[in-house]
Amino acid sequence: MTDERASGEEGDGASEAQNFYGRWARLYDTIATLPGVGSWRERAVESLDLSPGDTVIEMGCGTGANLPYLREAVGSEGTVVGVDFTRGMLDRARRHVAAAGWTNVHLVHGDATAPPIERADAVLASFVVGMLADPAAVVEDWLALVRSDGRVALLDATRSTRTSAKPLDAAFRFFVAASAPPTRQLRYPTPPWKPLDERVTAARRPLEEHTDEYHSTEFALGFVRLASGRVP
């Protein structure tokens, strides 16, 4: 396993987010592996249609909840690269990788908006695009680094549009507010779930417009959405 260090200056907003997610890495690790969540992650990896020997990048790998599924899909002859900008998250992911004994899973301290690799067979991002200032542009960059016939998949949580999900909408909004740094506010000029919805929608636009075999599906009454497409 390697731990490459990305260089570059970090703004106050990025530092605050890194500190926040670093503090809550253990709780995040627990939530990320709750029963049921694993099935969403498995479906996301399946949508990449990976083969043994492939190279796949996970943007914003967090504590490594997707790594077992990715490693299984590419086999011992493939390569998995997990990128995250929070060292606390990567520390926990590193423990999981070491415990599993994977030598072809590499963790990179870096920014998903500036991928540290030039070419890959697939890209996965789960619960990441809602934190990006310009998600459409970033997803365009991810599409550019994936080889022809490779795939990009986005797994995200957003407010549901289903009538049956309305009773749970308040709980979802509370969860979004509690999980968005700095979490010290009672009132917001713009509630954090609104830009989340907009960013998730924007991130999917490049997949719809520039990939073949675009597919989207929903889980958890529509609160969790998976979109994927094949690069022509």
Residue frames relative to the residue before (quaternion, step in Angstrom):
aa qw qx qy qz dx dy dz
M 1.0000 0.0000 0.0000 0.0000 0.00 0.00 0.00
T 0.1576 -0.7799 0.5972 0.1014 3.56 -0.99 0.77
D 0.1663 -0.7522 0.6281 0.1097 3.54 -1.26 0.51
E 0.0694 -0.8223 0.5648 0.0037 3.55 0.04 1.29
R 0.3071 -0.7665 0.5432 0.1519 3.55 -1.04 0.82
A 0.2775 -0.7550 0.5711 0.1634 3.56 -0.78 1.02
S 0.3187 -0.7455 0.5546 0.1873 3.55 -1.02 0.80
G 0.4489 0.6805 -0.5058 0.2821 3.56 -1.28 0.19
E 0.4971 -0.6582 0.4829 0.2939 3.53 -1.18 0.64
E 0.2526 -0.7635 0.5796 0.1317 3.53 -1.12 0.72
G 0.4080 -0.7170 0.5111 0.2412 3.57 -0.89 0.91
D 0.7083 -0.4559 0.3221 0.4320 3.55 -1.34 0.19
G 0.6406 0.5326 -0.3282 0.4453 3.58 0.99 -0.82
A 0.6634 0.4950 -0.3043 0.4714 3.56 0.94 -0.86
S 0.6493 0.5178 -0.3198 0.4561 3.58 0.96 -0.83
E 0.6399 0.5218 -0.3248 0.4613 3.56 1.00 -0.81
A 0.6580 0.5008 -0.3068 0.4713 3.57 0.96 -0.86
Q 0.6434 0.5227 -0.3247 0.4555 3.58 0.96 -0.83
N 0.6612 0.5025 -0.3059 0.4655 3.56 0.94 -0.87
F 0.6447 0.5353 -0.3144 0.4460 3.55 0.98 -0.90
Y 0.7318 0.4211 -0.2478 0.4750 3.58 0.70 -1.07
G 0.5969 0.5566 -0.3644 0.4485 3.57 1.14 -0.52
R 0.6517 0.5198 -0.3091 0.4578 3.59 1.02 -0.84
W 0.7788 0.3513 -0.1595 0.4946 3.55 0.99 -0.87
A 0.2805 0.8027 -0.4914 0.1886 3.59 1.22 0.34
R 0.6602 0.5114 -0.3252 0.4438 3.62 0.91 -0.84
L 0.6667 0.4786 -0.3030 0.4844 3.61 0.92 -0.89
Y 0.6266 0.5377 -0.3356 0.4535 3.57 0.99 -0.83
D 0.6319 0.5403 -0.3250 0.4507 3.56 0.99 -0.86
T 0.6531 0.5106 -0.3068 0.4676 3.58 1.02 -0.81
I 0.6748 0.4895 -0.2916 0.4691 3.57 0.89 -0.95
A 0.6657 0.5435 -0.3018 0.4128 3.57 0.94 -0.92
T 0.7594 0.3420 -0.1893 0.5201 3.58 1.18 -0.46
L 0.2939 0.7680 -0.5162 0.2393 3.59 1.19 0.47
P 0.6154 -0.5361 0.4089 0.4083 3.60 -1.14 0.51
G 0.7415 0.3525 -0.2863 0.4940 3.57 -0.86 0.93
V 0.6477 0.5121 -0.3218 0.4633 3.57 0.98 -0.82
G 0.6147 0.5731 -0.3394 0.4225 3.56 1.06 -0.76
S 0.6324 0.5321 -0.3433 0.4462 3.58 1.03 -0.67
W 0.6185 0.5196 -0.3501 0.4743 3.61 1.08 -0.64
R 0.6643 0.5040 -0.3054 0.4597 3.55 0.94 -0.90
E 0.6332 0.5314 -0.3264 0.4584 3.57 1.02 -0.80
R 0.6571 0.5011 -0.3089 0.4709 3.58 0.97 -0.83
A 0.6223 0.5418 -0.3402 0.4511 3.58 1.04 -0.74
V 0.6671 0.4837 -0.2967 0.4827 3.57 0.95 -0.89
E 0.6290 0.5370 -0.3377 0.4494 3.59 0.97 -0.78
S 0.6451 0.5443 -0.3248 0.4268 3.60 1.03 -0.75
L 0.6005 0.5633 -0.3554 0.4425 3.59 1.25 -0.32
D 0.2437 -0.8104 0.4989 0.1867 3.59 1.28 -0.33
L 0.1535 0.8284 -0.5175 0.1498 3.56 0.91 0.99
S 0.2116 -0.7510 0.6132 0.1232 3.53 -1.29 0.54
P 0.6335 -0.5104 0.3989 0.4231 3.61 -1.18 0.43
G 0.7629 0.3362 -0.2676 0.4830 3.56 -0.89 0.98
D 0.5334 0.6422 -0.4050 0.3729 3.60 1.23 -0.24
T 0.3141 -0.6926 0.6098 0.2232 3.52 -1.38 0.31
V 0.0073 -0.8063 0.5897 -0.0448 3.56 -0.71 1.10
I 0.2112 -0.7652 0.5981 0.1103 3.55 -1.05 0.84
E 0.1464 -0.7500 0.6341 0.1185 3.54 -1.01 0.80
M 0.2479 -0.7716 0.5748 0.1132 3.54 -0.66 1.18
G 0.8087 0.0899 -0.1091 0.5710 3.57 -0.59 1.13
C 0.0768 0.8620 -0.4964 0.0686 3.57 0.78 1.04
G 0.3090 -0.7838 0.4946 0.2134 3.60 1.23 -0.25
T 0.8002 -0.2647 0.2123 0.4944 3.56 -0.91 -0.93
G 0.6458 -0.5941 0.2947 0.3782 3.57 1.26 0.29
A 0.2768 0.8032 -0.4950 0.1823 3.61 1.17 0.42
N 0.7026 0.4567 -0.2715 0.4734 3.61 1.10 -0.62
L 0.5106 0.7074 -0.4031 0.2763 3.57 1.16 -0.51
P 0.6418 0.5207 -0.3639 0.4295 3.67 0.86 -0.70
Y 0.6664 0.4971 -0.3036 0.4655 3.58 0.99 -0.82
L 0.6559 0.5033 -0.3083 0.4705 3.58 1.00 -0.83
R 0.6587 0.5117 -0.3092 0.4568 3.59 0.93 -0.91
E 0.6450 0.5144 -0.3245 0.4626 3.57 0.98 -0.79
A 0.6700 0.5244 -0.2990 0.4322 3.59 0.99 -0.85
V 0.7603 0.3623 -0.2110 0.4962 3.62 0.94 -0.80
G 0.4061 -0.7464 0.4486 0.2771 3.59 1.26 -0.24
S 0.7146 -0.4528 0.3224 0.4248 3.53 -1.31 -0.01
E 0.6748 0.4891 -0.2967 0.4662 3.59 1.21 -0.45
G 0.6145 0.5450 -0.3447 0.4545 3.59 1.27 -0.12
T 0.3530 -0.7183 0.5580 0.2195 3.55 -1.33 -0.08
V 0.1033 -0.7651 0.6340 0.0445 3.55 -1.00 0.93
V 0.0748 -0.7818 0.6187 0.0170 3.57 -0.87 1.02
G 0.1067 -0.7946 0.5965 0.0379 3.56 -0.70 1.10
V 0.1226 -0.8056 0.5791 0.0241 3.56 -0.73 1.10
D 0.1858 0.7648 -0.6060 0.1148 3.59 -0.94 0.87
F 0.3870 -0.7505 0.4878 0.2213 3.58 -1.05 0.70
T 0.6447 0.5020 -0.3233 0.4774 3.59 1.28 0.05
R 0.3960 -0.7543 0.4727 0.2255 3.57 -0.49 1.18
G 0.6143 0.5586 -0.3533 0.4310 3.60 1.04 -0.71
M 0.6372 0.5106 -0.3157 0.4833 3.56 1.05 -0.79
L 0.6816 0.4979 -0.2848 0.4544 3.56 0.88 -0.97
D 0.5948 0.5692 -0.3702 0.4302 3.59 1.06 -0.67
R 0.6816 0.4648 -0.2914 0.4842 3.57 0.95 -0.85
A 0.6232 0.5243 -0.3412 0.4694 3.59 1.03 -0.75
R 0.6362 0.5422 -0.3267 0.4410 3.56 1.00 -0.81
R 0.6323 0.5245 -0.3350 0.4614 3.59 1.03 -0.73
H 0.6482 0.5182 -0.3205 0.4567 3.58 0.97 -0.84
V 0.6611 0.5075 -0.3051 0.4607 3.57 0.96 -0.91
A 0.6579 0.5087 -0.3089 0.4615 3.57 0.95 -0.89
A 0.6545 0.5176 -0.3164 0.4512 3.59 0.96 -0.86
A 0.6893 0.4653 -0.2752 0.4823 3.59 1.08 -0.72
G 0.3879 -0.7500 0.4590 0.2765 3.58 1.22 -0.38
W 0.3630 0.7387 -0.4967 0.2753 3.60 1.13 0.54
T 0.1900 -0.7959 0.5662 0.0997 3.58 -0.73 1.02
N 0.7002 0.4454 -0.2697 0.4885 3.59 1.23 -0.19
V 0.5655 0.5230 -0.4084 0.4898 3.58 1.23 0.51
H 0.0723 -0.8289 0.5539 -0.0288 3.56 -0.50 1.24
L 0.2077 -0.7869 0.5747 0.0862 3.56 -0.90 0.97
V 0.1228 -0.8130 0.5692 0.0044 3.52 -0.81 1.11
H 0.2843 -0.7160 0.6102 0.1851 3.55 -0.89 0.97
G 0.3780 0.7153 -0.4920 0.3214 3.55 -0.18 1.29
D 0.5737 -0.6010 0.4637 0.3077 3.49 -1.41 0.02
A 0.4526 -0.7042 0.4790 0.2641 3.59 -0.79 1.01
T 0.6264 0.5295 -0.3469 0.4549 3.60 1.20 -0.35
A 0.7462 0.2341 -0.1692 0.5999 3.58 1.30 -0.14
P 0.1735 -0.8459 0.4935 0.1039 3.60 0.49 1.19
P 0.3905 -0.7540 0.4890 0.1997 3.59 -0.91 0.95
I 0.6917 0.3948 -0.2745 0.5388 3.57 1.22 0.37
E 0.4249 -0.7534 0.4538 0.2142 3.57 -0.96 0.85
R 0.8187 0.0919 -0.0220 0.5664 3.61 1.06 -0.56
A 0.0843 0.7834 -0.6105 0.0798 3.55 -1.06 0.78
D 0.5280 -0.6251 0.4745 0.3245 3.53 -1.31 0.27
A 0.8069 -0.0199 0.0315 0.5895 3.58 1.17 -0.44
V 0.1692 -0.7511 0.6289 0.1086 3.53 -1.33 0.45
L 0.0795 -0.7708 0.6314 0.0297 3.54 -1.04 0.89
A 0.0320 0.7629 -0.6457 0.0060 3.56 -1.08 0.77
S 0.0198 -0.8101 0.5858 -0.0115 3.58 -0.66 1.06
F 0.8500 -0.0256 -0.0460 0.5242 3.53 -0.83 1.14
V 0.4803 0.6766 -0.4080 0.3809 3.55 1.06 0.88
V 0.6872 0.5379 -0.3223 0.3669 3.60 0.72 -1.04
G 0.5861 0.5908 -0.3716 0.4116 3.60 1.15 -0.45
M 0.6748 0.4724 -0.2938 0.4849 3.59 1.25 -0.25
L 0.5910 0.6023 -0.3574 0.4002 3.59 1.26 -0.16
A 0.5014 -0.6685 0.4624 0.2966 3.57 -0.98 0.87
D 0.7893 0.0866 -0.0294 0.6071 3.57 1.04 -0.80
P 0.1141 -0.8591 0.4937 0.0721 3.59 0.46 1.16
A 0.6152 0.5570 -0.3688 0.4186 3.61 0.98 -0.69
A 0.6683 0.4959 -0.3019 0.4651 3.58 0.93 -0.89
V 0.6509 0.5161 -0.3183 0.4568 3.58 0.98 -0.81
V 0.6586 0.4933 -0.3154 0.4727 3.60 0.92 -0.83
E 0.5792 0.5594 -0.3677 0.4651 3.60 1.11 -0.63
D 0.6582 0.4999 -0.3068 0.4720 3.59 0.95 -0.85
W 0.6369 0.5198 -0.3350 0.4604 3.59 0.99 -0.76
L 0.6348 0.5246 -0.3304 0.4611 3.58 0.98 -0.80
A 0.6535 0.5404 -0.3105 0.4296 3.57 1.04 -0.81
L 0.7184 0.4403 -0.2761 0.4625 3.62 1.04 -0.58
V 0.5979 0.5505 -0.3664 0.4530 3.58 1.27 -0.12
R 0.4980 -0.6734 0.4653 0.2865 3.55 -0.89 0.95
S 0.6544 -0.4896 0.3974 0.4172 3.55 -1.29 0.31
D 0.7982 0.2133 -0.2347 0.5121 3.56 -0.94 1.04
G 0.5281 0.5946 -0.4288 0.4286 3.57 1.26 0.08
R 0.3476 -0.7667 0.5143 0.1639 3.56 -1.24 0.30
V 0.1980 -0.7295 0.6420 0.1280 3.51 -1.35 0.49
A 0.0442 -0.8012 0.5968 -0.0038 3.58 -0.93 0.92
L 0.1292 -0.7782 0.6134 0.0374 3.54 -1.05 0.90
L 0.0573 -0.7736 0.6310 0.0027 3.55 -0.82 1.07
D 0.1218 0.8222 -0.5383 0.1391 3.58 -0.59 1.12
A 0.3441 -0.6911 0.5917 0.2322 3.50 -1.35 0.36
T 0.1140 0.7698 -0.6193 0.1046 3.55 -1.01 0.85
R 0.6607 -0.4940 0.3526 0.4417 3.58 -1.18 0.20
S 0.4394 -0.7051 0.5002 0.2440 3.52 -1.05 0.80
T 0.3342 -0.7296 0.5608 0.2037 3.55 -1.16 0.64
R 0.5095 0.6610 -0.4152 0.3621 3.59 1.26 0.02
T 0.5295 -0.6364 0.4656 0.3129 3.56 -0.99 0.85
S 0.6557 0.5365 -0.3087 0.4323 3.57 0.98 -0.82
A 0.6767 0.5002 -0.2877 0.4573 3.60 1.23 -0.43
K 0.4266 0.7441 -0.4459 0.2559 3.62 1.21 -0.19
P 0.6380 0.5290 -0.3575 0.4304 3.66 0.90 -0.69
L 0.7158 0.4349 -0.2529 0.4842 3.59 1.16 -0.52
D 0.4512 0.7232 -0.4399 0.2825 3.58 1.24 -0.18
A 0.6364 0.5316 -0.3345 0.4477 3.61 0.96 -0.79
A 0.6493 0.5093 -0.3166 0.4678 3.56 1.00 -0.83
F 0.6420 0.5150 -0.3294 0.4628 3.57 1.01 -0.76
R 0.6505 0.5157 -0.3198 0.4567 3.59 0.94 -0.86
F 0.6294 0.5220 -0.3292 0.4722 3.58 1.03 -0.75
F 0.6487 0.5199 -0.3172 0.4564 3.58 0.96 -0.87
V 0.6458 0.5158 -0.3204 0.4627 3.60 0.96 -0.86
A 0.6681 0.4958 -0.3042 0.4640 3.59 0.89 -0.90
A 0.6858 0.4933 -0.2847 0.4531 3.58 0.98 -0.86
S 0.7404 0.4089 -0.2232 0.4845 3.58 1.11 -0.61
A 0.6194 0.5145 -0.3498 0.4788 3.59 1.28 0.14
P 0.4085 -0.7152 0.4984 0.2706 3.62 -0.62 1.03
P 0.5957 -0.1552 -0.7819 -0.0982 1.55 -2.15 1.31
T 0.3914 -0.7580 0.4408 0.2792 3.66 1.30 -0.04
R 0.5461 0.6131 -0.4138 0.3932 3.60 1.13 0.45
Q 0.6021 0.5863 -0.3476 0.4158 3.57 1.25 0.00
L 0.3122 -0.7236 0.5856 0.1899 3.52 -1.19 0.71
R 0.7753 0.1659 -0.0942 0.6021 3.55 1.18 -0.59
Y 0.1723 -0.7892 0.5856 0.0677 3.55 -1.08 0.76
P 0.5115 -0.6050 0.5011 0.3482 3.61 -1.05 0.68
T 0.7553 0.0502 -0.0242 0.6530 3.53 1.16 -0.82
P 0.4078 -0.7214 0.4933 0.2643 3.62 -0.48 1.11
P 0.5458 -0.6750 0.3831 0.3158 3.63 -0.81 0.94
W 0.6195 0.5541 -0.3691 0.4160 3.62 1.10 -0.44
K 0.5861 0.5822 -0.3829 0.4134 3.61 1.15 -0.38
P 0.6936 0.4191 -0.2975 0.5048 3.66 0.77 -0.84
L 0.5633 0.5810 -0.3929 0.4367 3.61 1.14 -0.53
D 0.6601 0.5028 -0.3038 0.4682 3.58 0.85 -0.96
E 0.6807 0.5041 -0.2893 0.4460 3.57 0.89 -0.98
R 0.6836 0.4919 -0.2922 0.4531 3.58 0.95 -0.84
V 0.6278 0.5203 -0.3395 0.4689 3.57 1.01 -0.75
T 0.6477 0.5077 -0.3102 0.4759 3.58 0.99 -0.83
A 0.6712 0.5066 -0.2957 0.4532 3.59 0.91 -0.93
A 0.6442 0.5423 -0.3248 0.4306 3.59 0.98 -0.80
R 0.6754 0.5051 -0.2925 0.4508 3.56 1.09 -0.66
R 0.5267 0.6718 -0.4019 0.3314 3.55 1.15 -0.49
P 0.6694 0.4794 -0.3304 0.4615 3.67 0.82 -0.79
L 0.6199 0.5304 -0.3522 0.4587 3.59 1.05 -0.64
E 0.6662 0.5027 -0.3030 0.4601 3.57 0.93 -0.87
E 0.7519 0.4361 -0.2113 0.4470 3.56 0.93 -0.94
H 0.8279 0.2741 -0.0941 0.4802 3.59 0.99 -0.79
T 0.6853 0.4248 -0.3201 0.4976 3.60 1.15 0.30
D 0.4130 -0.6533 0.5671 0.2847 3.51 -1.34 0.33
E 0.8214 0.2356 -0.1709 0.4905 3.54 -1.29 0.35
Y 0.1572 0.7966 -0.5616 0.1592 3.55 0.96 0.88
H 0.0345 0.7982 -0.5981 0.0629 3.54 -0.92 0.93
S 0.0198 -0.7843 0.6198 0.0154 3.56 -1.06 0.74
T 0.0006 0.7838 -0.6207 0.0200 3.54 -1.14 0.67
E 0.3098 -0.7587 0.5518 0.1545 3.55 -1.25 0.41
F 0.1267 -0.7547 0.6395 0.0738 3.52 -1.28 0.62
A 0.8251 0.2731 -0.1603 0.4679 3.56 -1.34 0.10
L 0.6978 -0.4938 0.2577 0.4504 3.56 0.78 1.11
G 0.7134 -0.4671 0.2529 0.4570 3.56 1.13 0.59
F 0.5138 0.6485 -0.4233 0.3692 3.60 1.22 0.03
V 0.7407 0.2789 -0.1794 0.5844 3.59 1.23 -0.42
R 0.0544 -0.8214 0.5670 -0.0288 3.56 -0.78 1.06
L 0.1592 -0.7674 0.6182 0.0599 3.51 -1.09 0.88
A 0.0187 0.7756 -0.6301 0.0322 3.57 -0.93 0.96
S 0.0529 0.7981 -0.5974 0.0582 3.55 -1.02 0.81
G 0.0065 0.7984 -0.6021 0.0032 3.53 -1.25 0.44
R 0.4183 -0.6943 0.5318 0.2453 3.56 -1.24 0.51
V 0.4229 -0.7010 0.5196 0.2446 3.56 -0.90 0.97
P 0.4482 -0.7114 0.4615 0.2830 3.64 -0.67 0.99
